[in-house]
Amino acid sequence: LAAEGHLGGTLDEPRLEARVDLAKVLAAGVPFGDGSGQVRLERGVLSVDSLRVGSFSANARLDLGQRLADVDATVAGLGLQEISPPLARLAGGEMDLQLAGSFPFDAPMGRLRVSSTGGGRGFVELGPRGVRVEVARPAVWRLEGELSRDDQGYAGEVGYAVESLRQLARDLAGFDVPVEGSLAGTAGVSLASSQPARIDGTVRELTVVVEGEEAHLERPFQFTVEGSRIELGSTTLVGEHASLTAGGVREADGRLRGRVDGQLPAALLELVWPATRPTGSVIVHTEIGGTDAQPRFAGTAEVKDGSLLVPGLPAPVSHVHGRFGLIPEAVRLDNVEFTLLGGSGQCTGQVALSPNVELDLAMRFNRLRWPLGSGLNPVLAGTARLVGPLSNLSLTGDATLQRTLYTRPLDLQRLIIEGVLAPVRARAVDSAPVAFNLGVEVPGTLELRTDLARLVARGDLRVVGTSAEPGVLGSLEALPGGELEASGIRYELVRGQVSFTDPQAIRPFLDILARTTIQGFEITVGLVGTLDRMTPSFTSNPPLPQWDIISLVSMGKRADEAGSAQAGTVASSFLTDQLTNAVASRARTLLDVDQLRVDPFGATESGDPTARLTVVKQLSRNWSVTVATNLTSNREEVVTSRVRLGPGLLLDAQRQADGSYSLELKWQHRY
């Protein structure tokens, strides 16, 4: 305190007019800083005008003769953040205080109104014997009680209640926590002008709800708050499937020390690793250290039937069983078992928690079905490693494709249309894409069984790029014995290769050569290129003009047999396939068949135009039966039974429309 001014008058009636400067003002543990004001003493009346110290401002008049004080004071935007961030959040942000009234020295009376930016409100009423307090933050907490005055300050007992443990925990921890419930109790409060406020309390009722399970306080427990230091006595919560004993201290400088033991819901692990939505139960024995800004844990946690979200994975990791080591600033995993995408695996590594969450996890997995879109879910077994901070994860490893069956209804027209439209489609949105570098061996385990193709493929692939822009490198080739089908005509696959060369897209390059027999002509069809830019080739034996070959593969007859409307019929066939496929897809589900095709441009044995219906049923992996019939009154049915005896070896038995039978043994060998 420093003053500069003029002092005069007599000892009985002094006069004073001065400027007062104050520095490092501290009240009840709250720093207000520096300030100044004007002081005037005349005829026994002391006036303080324009006093400002930090957020505090006041005007006061003290009549020493009448022993009476008139005060008008405010504290605007009082921030508690520098003292205690949790206390500041509990108060609901910055506080406004207002005190006005006349206060006799012998029996001071008045009311202090309190409000905060977070909705807190109430009053502190000063009476002849002490103080009455009624303050609340609606839907979060409330506090009421009376403090008696003594020589040191004020002391007394107050009652309190917390209506939302979720909000209280958010205020104390600084982030959202998966806890709900309520509590109530009493506390002794001591306020002295030269010391921090002290609270000695007892929690008598406590209910906690996590993942729908409710736990209650086994017995009351004590706590102490002195300034920004908080001490929680040992407490035990008991629920139907969980129990927890905990206690600890938060020092004035933010340091933490405590211990937690018991079985509790895994959802509480979100306090350590947010945004993972963990479920299950955890048996935990751990000590707590560090600071409230960066807590540290040391101990063990055993997880039973847990699940959580891991960045970079397309589905939750479930059925987690195993022991976790809680070490300073990290969680260590040692052969923790899990299931993911229908498969199982084990995980070893650690999750660093400070200064940021960072993963270093090595995984072994088996029969994992990773979705690649378009109905393809390859079944994988192998090893992988997920490394990096959450904002820059990378997934590397090697896997083997286990037997994978692809049965999505598919036709050539749809493939071409999807290939043309693919470049203009929106890319996947991923705020933190995961980088891929995953090798995949395909040892003849990819089987396609669709309307378009029946084949088995082998090769080597590498998934690269990111989860937002995945790419594939490598190649696949079809094993001997594959078949293709287009426009109702079945082709034997002579050569089938698919290459991938774009590291930022899944863009297959096809090299296909297929052969069939139509009206005694051996037709060979080749397709080379990408889906949006494919070059076809047609040859026949005996040789035919290109247009005759195209007419044969699209309509089953040569151009001179189709007539002048042939060109329009070919185009119509392409378009109507899109319509009939939609109907056939629904019918396949209802009739329990593998393929159902409607060809509106067929013909009878006599050459009359008619629609043709073809039904295919796969009786086993290597045996299929095909029935083809026209839709006229004079049914002409062709029944074909095909048995795959081995790679490239087929046995076809056929009943023709005229009632004749044939049996063919086919062997395909690649030179």
C-alpha atoms as one frame of an Amber mdcrd trajectory, in Angstrom:
protein
   0.000   0.000   0.000   1.321   3.469  -0.903  -0.360   6.856  -0.400   0.445
  10.380  -1.510  -1.550  13.483  -0.551  -2.188  16.097   2.143  -2.834  15.522
   5.870  -4.040  18.400   8.062  -6.450  19.433  10.781  -6.146  18.552  14.436
  -5.775  15.296  16.301  -9.436  15.475  17.266 -10.565  16.313  13.756  -7.954
  15.308  11.160  -8.329  16.034   7.446  -6.923  13.851   4.665  -6.981  13.946
   0.900  -4.752  11.446  -0.886  -4.273   9.027  -3.737  -3.885   5.412  -2.680
  -1.982   2.841  -4.756  -2.319  -0.872  -4.038  -0.139  -3.711  -5.391  -0.400
  -7.502  -5.367  -3.796  -7.522  -3.703  -4.875 -11.021  -2.597  -8.264 -11.767
  -1.037  -9.362 -15.271   0.045  -6.664 -16.759  -2.139  -7.854 -14.867  -5.212
  -5.293 -12.499  -6.796  -6.748  -9.151  -7.876  -3.535  -7.423  -8.917  -2.782
  -3.693  -8.695  -5.021  -0.629  -8.484  -5.652   2.817  -7.064  -8.304   5.136
  -5.641  -8.999   8.482  -3.970  -9.376   8.756  -0.174 -10.825  11.736   1.653
 -11.301  12.213   5.430 -13.229  15.209   6.694 -15.401  15.774   9.799 -15.189
  12.119  10.802 -16.320  10.789   7.440 -13.960   8.677   5.309 -14.838   8.588
   1.619 -13.278   6.196  -0.871 -13.972   7.145  -4.475 -13.194   5.404  -7.761
 -11.290   2.572  -6.151 -10.277   0.076  -8.835  -8.154  -3.013  -8.291  -8.234
  -5.420 -11.207 -11.835  -6.484 -11.773 -12.897  -4.896  -8.464 -14.369  -1.381
  -8.309 -16.007   0.406  -5.370 -17.243   3.625  -3.841 -17.682   3.764  -0.071
 -18.553   6.221   2.691 -17.631   5.403   6.307 -19.148   7.605   9.010 -16.835
   6.958  11.943 -19.046   8.880  14.319 -22.234   7.037  13.384 -20.306   3.773
  12.926 -22.018   3.242   9.592 -20.705   2.283   6.144 -22.406   2.815   2.793
 -20.876   0.561   0.141 -21.415   0.137  -3.602 -18.956  -2.454  -4.979 -18.768
  -4.793  -7.972 -16.460  -7.489  -9.264 -16.947  -7.920 -13.018 -15.696 -10.973
 -14.898 -13.837 -12.521 -11.993 -11.868 -15.392 -13.490 -10.767 -18.359 -11.407
  -8.857 -20.034 -14.229  -5.423 -19.034 -12.942  -6.219 -20.342  -9.467  -7.870
 -23.621 -10.423  -9.205 -24.534 -13.869 -11.577 -27.162 -12.388 -12.940 -24.597
  -9.895 -13.446 -22.115 -12.722 -15.407 -24.714 -14.715 -17.469 -25.652 -11.660
 -18.462 -22.014 -11.187 -19.659 -21.867 -14.769 -17.055 -19.470 -16.100 -16.352
 -15.876 -15.138 -18.308 -14.493 -12.192 -19.997 -11.160 -11.548 -20.422 -10.008
  -7.930 -22.409  -7.023  -6.693 -22.579  -5.649  -3.135 -24.635  -2.578  -2.195
 -26.189  -1.263   1.026 -25.661   0.302   4.430 -23.757  -1.655   7.021 -23.732
  -0.650  10.716 -20.404  -1.551  12.332 -22.016  -3.349  15.247 -24.498  -5.362
  13.182 -23.477  -5.368   9.496 -26.199  -6.451   7.091 -26.354  -6.655   3.310
 -26.635  -8.935   0.309 -24.051  -9.985  -2.261 -25.524 -11.171  -5.545 -23.582
 -13.708  -7.587 -23.925 -14.751 -11.232 -21.738 -16.534 -13.781 -21.624 -16.813
 -17.540 -22.532 -20.511 -17.257 -25.884 -19.879 -15.596 -24.819 -19.923 -11.957
 -26.763 -17.576  -9.717 -27.582 -16.912  -6.077 -26.795 -14.675  -3.152 -24.742
 -14.357  -0.005 -26.666 -12.527   2.707 -24.828 -10.890   5.606 -26.755 -10.671
   8.887 -25.968  -9.700  12.474 -24.767 -13.202  13.337 -23.230 -14.406  10.132
 -23.791 -15.236   6.507 -26.443 -17.200   4.648 -25.510 -18.717   1.298 -27.847
 -19.901  -1.451 -26.151 -20.447  -4.814 -26.812 -22.911  -7.599 -25.870 -23.816
 -11.118 -29.186 -25.172 -12.431 -29.216 -28.865 -13.411 -25.608 -29.237 -12.213
 -25.177 -28.408  -8.514 -26.623 -26.404  -5.644 -25.286 -25.164  -2.306 -27.022
 -23.642   0.693 -26.205 -23.072   4.351 -25.242 -20.595   7.081 -21.846 -19.443
   8.316 -21.450 -17.849  11.759 -19.074 -14.967  12.362 -16.124 -15.236  14.741
 -12.871 -13.370  15.329 -11.104 -15.147  12.438 -13.843 -14.829   9.844 -16.790
 -17.075   9.123 -17.413 -20.762   9.713 -20.390 -23.073   9.504 -22.052 -25.958
   7.702 -23.648 -26.066   4.289 -25.576 -28.692   2.393 -24.848 -29.478  -1.240
 -26.142 -31.659  -4.040 -24.928 -32.562  -7.512 -27.712 -33.254  -9.968 -25.466
 -34.202 -12.913 -22.274 -36.133 -12.281 -21.592 -36.054 -16.024 -21.353 -32.266
 -16.021 -19.444 -32.218 -12.737 -16.941 -34.746 -14.089 -16.636 -32.733 -17.296
 -15.846 -29.644 -15.213 -13.247 -31.455 -13.129 -11.612 -33.416 -15.984 -11.937
 -30.813 -18.716 -13.628 -33.177 -21.224 -16.800 -35.253 -21.537 -16.914 -38.524
 -19.587 -19.348 -41.475 -19.880 -20.672 -41.150 -16.319 -24.069 -40.087 -15.056
 -25.556 -39.939 -11.565 -26.009 -37.714  -8.525 -24.678 -37.093  -5.025 -25.559
 -35.198  -1.849 -23.876 -34.383   1.443 -22.782 -31.747   3.932 -19.602 -29.732
   4.430 -17.985 -27.530   7.019 -16.762 -24.227   5.533 -14.141 -21.881   6.964
 -13.463 -18.438   5.445 -10.625 -16.281   6.749  -9.402 -13.092   5.110  -5.748
 -14.093   5.250  -6.115 -17.760   4.258  -7.586 -19.754   1.368 -11.113 -21.016
   1.816 -11.329 -24.483   3.412 -14.065 -27.076   3.027 -14.282 -30.309   5.030
 -17.107 -32.362   3.598 -18.870 -35.696   3.750 -20.601 -37.384   0.829 -23.594
 -39.269   2.223 -25.407 -40.268  -0.974 -23.815 -41.170  -4.296 -25.289 -42.929
  -7.326 -23.221 -43.582 -10.452 -24.575 -44.908 -13.756 -22.217 -46.220 -16.461
 -23.453 -48.185 -19.504 -26.850 -48.533 -17.856 -25.450 -50.169 -14.697 -26.075
 -48.389 -11.421 -23.710 -48.378  -8.435 -24.245 -46.909  -4.970 -22.008 -45.666
  -2.184 -21.208 -48.403   0.327 -20.606 -45.922   3.151 -20.131 -42.130   3.451
 -16.678 -40.750   2.700 -14.872 -37.498   3.483 -13.163 -34.940   1.283 -11.239
 -31.698   1.834 -10.850 -28.625  -0.365  -8.324 -25.986   0.669  -7.842 -23.325
  -1.959  -7.177 -25.314  -5.115  -6.051 -28.447  -3.242  -8.582 -31.298  -3.249
  -8.308 -34.503  -1.220 -10.757 -37.398  -1.579 -10.886 -39.995   1.171 -11.208
 -43.692   0.405 -14.601 -44.528  -1.048 -16.243 -47.726  -2.258 -18.973 -48.024
  -4.879 -20.878 -51.288  -5.296 -23.107 -52.317  -8.212 -24.611 -55.520  -9.525
 -21.598 -56.357 -11.711 -19.011 -53.822 -10.570 -17.262 -52.521  -7.475 -14.691
 -49.783  -7.086 -12.497 -48.409  -4.315 -10.755 -45.095  -4.981  -9.059 -42.193
  -3.246  -6.599 -39.459  -4.098  -5.280 -35.909  -3.875  -5.006 -33.025  -6.299
  -2.323 -30.665  -5.009  -2.531 -26.893  -5.359  -0.070 -26.965  -8.267  -2.148
 -29.531 -10.174  -0.156 -32.654  -9.250  -2.196 -35.839  -8.817  -1.696 -38.881
  -6.616  -4.194 -41.601  -5.843  -5.240 -45.201  -6.348  -8.107 -47.059  -7.987
  -8.939 -50.763  -7.452 -11.890 -52.886  -8.453 -14.078 -53.997 -11.322 -15.686
 -51.270 -13.360 -17.276 -50.719 -16.775 -14.810 -50.379 -19.640 -16.618 -47.198
 -20.727 -14.573 -45.353 -18.098 -11.449 -45.997 -20.205 -12.681 -43.161 -22.390
 -11.244 -40.909 -19.664  -7.816 -42.130 -20.796  -8.433 -42.592 -24.529 -11.353
 -40.434 -25.701 -13.591 -41.172 -28.724 -13.131 -44.979 -28.602 -16.571 -45.805
 -27.118 -15.286 -48.779 -25.097 -17.670 -51.367 -23.630 -17.264 -54.436 -21.407
 -15.776 -54.751 -17.931 -12.295 -54.075 -16.562 -10.592 -55.312 -13.399  -8.158
 -52.527 -12.573  -5.392 -51.991 -10.026  -3.642 -48.709 -10.701  -1.954 -45.729
  -9.125  -2.646 -42.231 -10.439   0.036 -39.576 -10.855   1.011 -36.742 -13.149
  -1.099 -33.594 -13.308  -4.736 -32.841 -13.960  -3.689 -31.643 -17.432  -1.635
 -34.811 -18.110  -2.642 -37.666 -15.777  -0.387 -40.719 -15.516  -1.401 -44.260
 -14.593   0.666 -47.214 -13.389  -0.775 -50.675 -12.778  -2.727 -53.380 -14.571
  -6.135 -53.726 -16.152  -7.752 -57.001 -17.210 -10.447 -56.635 -19.865 -13.310
 -59.100 -20.280 -15.572 -59.155 -23.335 -14.643 -55.589 -24.259 -15.025 -53.627
 -27.462 -13.739 -50.295 -28.735 -13.235 -48.225 -31.853  -9.684 -48.061 -33.220
  -8.911 -45.369 -35.811  -8.202 -46.840 -39.228 -10.345 -49.938 -38.758 -13.723
 -50.146 -40.544 -15.540 -51.801 -37.624 -15.267 -51.984 -33.808 -12.803 -54.399
 -32.248 -14.962 -56.720 -30.136 -14.683 -59.665 -27.720 -11.475 -58.213 -26.312
  -9.904 -60.404 -23.616  -6.525 -59.905 -22.011  -4.292 -57.987 -19.658  -3.219
 -54.394 -20.183  -0.240 -52.844 -18.443  -0.829 -49.263 -17.317   2.552 -47.567
 -17.393   3.373 -43.853 -17.133   1.856 -42.057 -20.109   1.032 -45.299 -21.984
  -1.011 -48.515 -22.047   0.886 -51.718 -22.883  -0.806 -54.718 -24.562   0.547
 -58.272 -24.447  -1.194 -60.900 -26.616  -4.615 -59.390 -26.114  -7.224 -61.484
 -27.944  -9.918 -59.870 -30.075 -12.375 -60.416 -32.901 -12.740 -58.084 -35.870
 -14.827 -58.264 -39.045 -15.776 -61.873 -38.366 -12.201 -62.989 -37.696 -10.005
 -63.394 -34.640  -6.563 -62.199 -33.657  -4.030 -61.166 -31.060  -2.495 -57.759
 -30.446   0.777 -56.695 -28.825   2.213 -53.202 -28.440   1.366 -49.993 -26.687
  -0.814 -46.903 -26.847   1.028 -43.739 -25.799  -1.233 -41.271 -23.992   1.006
 -38.233 -23.571   1.603 -35.731 -24.976  -0.799 -37.121 -27.617  -2.412 -40.493
 -28.248  -0.074 -42.526 -30.478  -0.381 -46.196 -31.479   2.235 -48.885 -32.013
   0.273 -52.127 -32.310   1.372 -55.422 -33.881  -1.499 -57.736 -34.824  -1.881
 -61.355 -35.894  -5.244 -62.177 -37.436  -7.122 -65.050 -39.062 -10.294 -65.204
 -41.206 -10.691 -61.440 -41.123 -13.249 -60.207 -43.687 -12.086 -56.783 -44.817
 -14.736 -54.938 -46.895 -13.465 -53.558 -50.207 -16.815 -52.448 -51.612 -18.939
 -53.858 -54.457 -19.809 -56.806 -52.236 -16.223 -58.128 -52.069 -15.134 -59.085
 -48.548 -11.786 -60.901 -48.844 -10.989 -63.328 -46.038  -7.468 -62.574 -44.799
  -4.921 -64.136 -42.468  -1.562 -62.617 -41.607   0.198 -59.928 -39.618  -0.101
 -56.152 -39.601   1.200 -53.167 -37.696  -0.750 -49.981 -36.940   1.645 -47.124
 -36.105   1.514 -43.374 -35.597  -0.514 -40.584 -34.023  -4.261 -40.600 -34.583
  -3.920 -37.885 -37.217  -1.297 -39.789 -39.254  -1.726 -43.545 -38.863  -0.157
 -46.124 -41.164  -1.140 -49.787 -41.582   1.547 -52.132 -42.924   1.911 -55.886
 -43.075   1.525 -59.081 -45.073  -1.545 -61.238 -45.464  -2.713 -64.324 -47.304
  -6.123 -64.490 -48.891  -8.031 -67.451 -47.523 -10.828 -68.999 -49.574 -13.055
 -66.087 -50.590 -16.236 -66.538 -52.591 -17.595 -63.575 -54.554 -21.236 -64.027
 -55.588 -22.513 -60.503 -56.159 -24.863 -60.368 -59.196 -22.761 -58.790 -61.913
 -22.776 -58.400 -65.687 -20.478 -56.910 -68.290 -22.689 -53.906 -68.996 -22.740
 -52.905 -65.341 -18.974 -53.268 -65.052 -18.450 -50.988 -68.057 -20.893 -48.362
 -66.779 -19.307 -48.378 -63.305 -15.859 -48.056 -64.876 -16.932 -45.035 -66.926
 -18.571 -43.298 -63.969 -15.860 -44.106 -61.415 -13.557 -41.105 -62.162 -16.335
 -38.548 -61.554 -17.580 -40.025 -58.299 -16.763 -38.214 -55.062 -13.775 -39.541
 -53.201 -14.200 -41.004 -49.756 -14.292 -38.434 -46.986 -11.850 -39.133 -44.162
 -10.689 -36.376 -41.826  -7.623 -38.416 -40.814  -6.931 -41.014 -43.540  -4.855
 -44.077 -42.725  -1.893 -44.843 -44.992  -1.836 -48.419 -46.372   1.056 -50.681
 -47.358  -0.334 -54.188 -47.078   0.865 -57.104 -49.199  -1.743 -59.762 -50.037
  -0.862 -63.186 -51.481  -3.680 -64.915 -53.394  -2.679 -68.621 -53.728  -5.646
 -69.666 -55.879  -8.140 -68.869 -53.131 -10.281 -66.192 -54.805 -13.362 -67.731
 -56.392 -15.854 -65.767 -58.490 -19.279 -67.320 -58.885 -21.459 -64.685 -60.539
 -23.712 -64.239 -63.550 -20.694 -63.008 -65.484 -17.902 -65.347 -64.398 -17.107
 -68.634 -62.708 -13.404 -68.868 -62.080 -10.619 -69.224 -59.522  -7.783 -66.678
 -59.424  -4.279 -66.462 -58.014  -1.683 -63.699 -57.790  -0.011 -61.112 -55.585
  -1.424 -57.713 -54.660  -0.363 -54.764 -52.549  -2.871 -52.348 -51.050  -1.374
 -48.836 -50.957  -2.605 -45.249 -50.812  -4.851 -44.168 -47.955  -8.264 -45.029
 -46.589  -9.549 -41.937 -48.431  -7.837 -42.837 -51.744  -6.898 -46.534 -51.671
  -4.842 -48.002 -54.481  -3.908 -51.535 -55.540  -0.717 -52.767 -57.227  -0.022
 -56.252 -58.595  -1.883 -58.762 -60.735  -4.284 -61.698 -60.685  -4.677 -64.513
 -63.195  -7.470 -67.017 -63.652  -6.672 -70.697 -63.219  -7.611 -73.104 -66.052
 -11.260 -74.111 -66.193 -12.825 -70.677 -65.812 -16.031 -69.664 -67.547 -17.634
 -66.382 -68.596 -21.205 -65.684 -69.575 -22.624 -62.743 -71.521 -25.999 -62.327
 -73.246 -26.909 -65.892 -72.346 -23.820 -67.398 -74.019 -21.266 -69.352 -71.998
 -17.560 -68.912 -72.827 -14.579 -71.012 -71.830 -11.869 -68.763 -70.413  -8.639
 -69.217 -72.358  -6.733 -66.407 -70.659  -7.752 -64.101 -67.842  -5.389 -61.569
 -66.281  -6.108 -58.455 -64.222  -3.297 -55.970 -63.520  -3.272 -53.023 -61.103
  -0.770 -50.194 -61.591  -2.373 -47.088 -60.026  -1.175 -46.450 -56.422  -4.011
 -43.982 -55.796  -6.995 -45.897 -57.198  -8.389 -49.381 -57.721  -8.205 -49.353
 -61.536  -7.999 -52.846 -63.053  -6.474 -53.461 -66.491  -8.074 -56.517 -68.105
  -6.560 -58.983 -70.560  -9.245 -61.583 -71.295  -9.516 -64.180 -74.021 -12.596
 -66.445 -74.102 -13.928 -69.051 -76.541 -17.383 -70.455 -77.315 -19.221 -72.298
 -80.100 -22.328 -70.806 -81.765 -24.080 -72.455 -84.729 -20.998 -74.565 -85.378
 -18.627 -71.598 -85.419 -15.823 -71.432 -82.838 -15.889 -67.811 -81.638 -12.960
 -66.239 -79.762 -13.567 -62.926 -77.984 -10.825 -60.767 -76.494 -11.110 -57.793
 -74.140  -8.080 -55.619 -73.352  -7.984 -52.369 -71.367  -9.572 -50.673 -68.390
 -13.298 -50.777 -67.724 -13.788 -47.251 -69.059 -11.578 -47.789 -72.125 -11.765
 -51.370 -73.310 -10.798 -52.709 -76.749 -12.670 -55.833 -77.927 -11.514 -58.283
 -80.596 -13.501 -61.000 -82.388 -12.281 -63.983 -84.427 -13.955 -67.171 -85.615
 -13.173 -70.563 -87.083 -14.200 -70.899 -89.884 -13.553 -67.170 -90.486 -16.551
 -64.808 -90.527 -16.884 -61.051 -91.050 -16.650 -59.012 -87.832 -20.293 -57.959
 -88.006 -21.449 -61.596 -88.318 -19.391 -62.524 -85.248 -20.837 -59.603 -83.251
 -24.333 -60.636 -84.331 -23.687 -64.218 -83.246 -22.437 -63.298 -79.750 -25.191
 -60.710 -79.169 -28.231 -62.425 -80.777 -27.207 -65.997 -81.518 -27.520 -65.585
 -85.307 -25.503 -64.108 -88.171 -26.223 -60.643 -89.590 -27.813 -61.966 -92.806
 -30.205 -64.073 -90.683 -31.140 -61.150 -88.388 -32.300 -58.845 -91.181 -32.106
 -55.089 -91.626 -33.192 -54.339 -88.045 -30.157 -56.145 -86.668 -28.191 -53.052
 -85.611 -31.088 -51.634 -83.629 -31.728 -55.023 -82.059 -28.150 -55.259 -80.797
 -28.429 -51.816 -79.176 -31.829 -52.686 -77.724 -30.392 -55.887 -76.283 -27.758
 -53.894 -74.390 -30.351 -51.520 -72.907 -33.052 -54.067 -72.075 -30.487 -56.161
 -70.208 -30.399 -53.371 -67.610 -34.187 -53.657 -67.139 -34.449 -57.443 -67.126
 -31.514 -57.772 -64.715 -33.414 -55.777 -62.084 -36.392 -58.167 -62.358 -34.165
 -61.238 -62.475 -32.254 -60.168 -59.372 -35.456 -60.083 -57.329 -36.680 -63.375
 -58.817 -33.405 -65.157 -57.927 -34.002 -64.326 -54.268 -37.627 -65.477 -54.295
 -37.025 -68.714 -56.274 -33.718 -69.694 -54.593 -31.731 -70.048 -57.822 -28.217
 -68.861 -58.597 -28.906 -67.249 -61.967 -32.057 -66.184 -63.781 -31.858 -64.420
 -67.138 -34.515 -63.099 -69.488 -33.487 -62.627 -73.138 -36.240 -60.689 -74.963
 -34.560 -61.207 -78.362 -34.399 -65.007 -78.570 -35.793 -67.204 -81.314 -37.498
 -70.591 -81.690 -36.051 -73.486 -83.702 -38.136 -72.274 -86.649 -36.664 -68.771
 -86.403 -39.672 -67.015 -84.927 -38.774 -64.250 -82.454 -39.547 -64.972 -78.796
 -38.286 -64.254 -75.311 -36.034 -66.863 -73.703 -35.748 -67.715 -69.990 -32.597
 -69.302 -68.533 -32.341 -70.641 -64.958 -29.100 -71.876 -63.353 -28.874 -73.753
 -60.047 -25.541 -74.540 -58.434 -26.134 -77.892 -56.724 -22.601 -78.037 -55.324
 -19.307 -76.263 -55.777 -18.490 -78.321 -58.899 -21.944 -79.236 -60.255 -24.462
 -76.922 -61.901 -27.682 -77.472 -63.869 -28.978 -75.028 -66.507 -32.502 -75.006
 -67.955 -33.210 -72.729 -70.953 -36.667 -72.426 -72.510 -38.553 -70.074 -74.788
 -41.804 -68.462 -73.652 -44.047 -69.604 -76.541 -46.798 -72.174 -76.298 -44.490
 -74.705 -77.979 -41.845 -74.974 -75.293 -38.319 -75.727 -76.517 -36.267 -76.635
 -73.451 -32.548 -77.271 -73.285 -31.196 -78.858 -70.080 -27.453 -78.876 -69.402
 -25.666 -80.578 -66.495 -22.034 -79.560 -66.002 -19.630 -81.272 -63.580 -16.165
 -79.860 -62.950 -13.954 -82.931 -62.545 -10.778 -80.969 -61.923  -8.847 -77.897
 -63.036  -9.633 -77.462 -66.735 -11.575 -80.773 -66.939 -15.354 -80.564 -67.529
 -18.108 -83.108 -68.198 -21.217 -81.730 -69.984 -24.447 -83.717 -70.353 -27.165
 -82.023 -72.441 -30.733 -82.654 -73.518 -31.491 -80.668 -76.685 -34.808 -79.011
 -77.620 -35.569 -81.818 -80.078 -35.245 -84.473 -77.371 -31.771 -85.699 -78.329
 -28.962 -86.191 -75.789 -25.231 -85.524 -75.865 -22.259 -86.091 -73.551 -18.992
 -84.136 -73.859 -15.710 -84.378 -71.953 -13.718 -81.135 -72.213 -10.091 -80.637
 -71.243  -8.503 -77.200 -71.264  -4.744 -76.819 -71.032  -2.734 -73.623 -71.288
   0.504 -73.682 -73.304
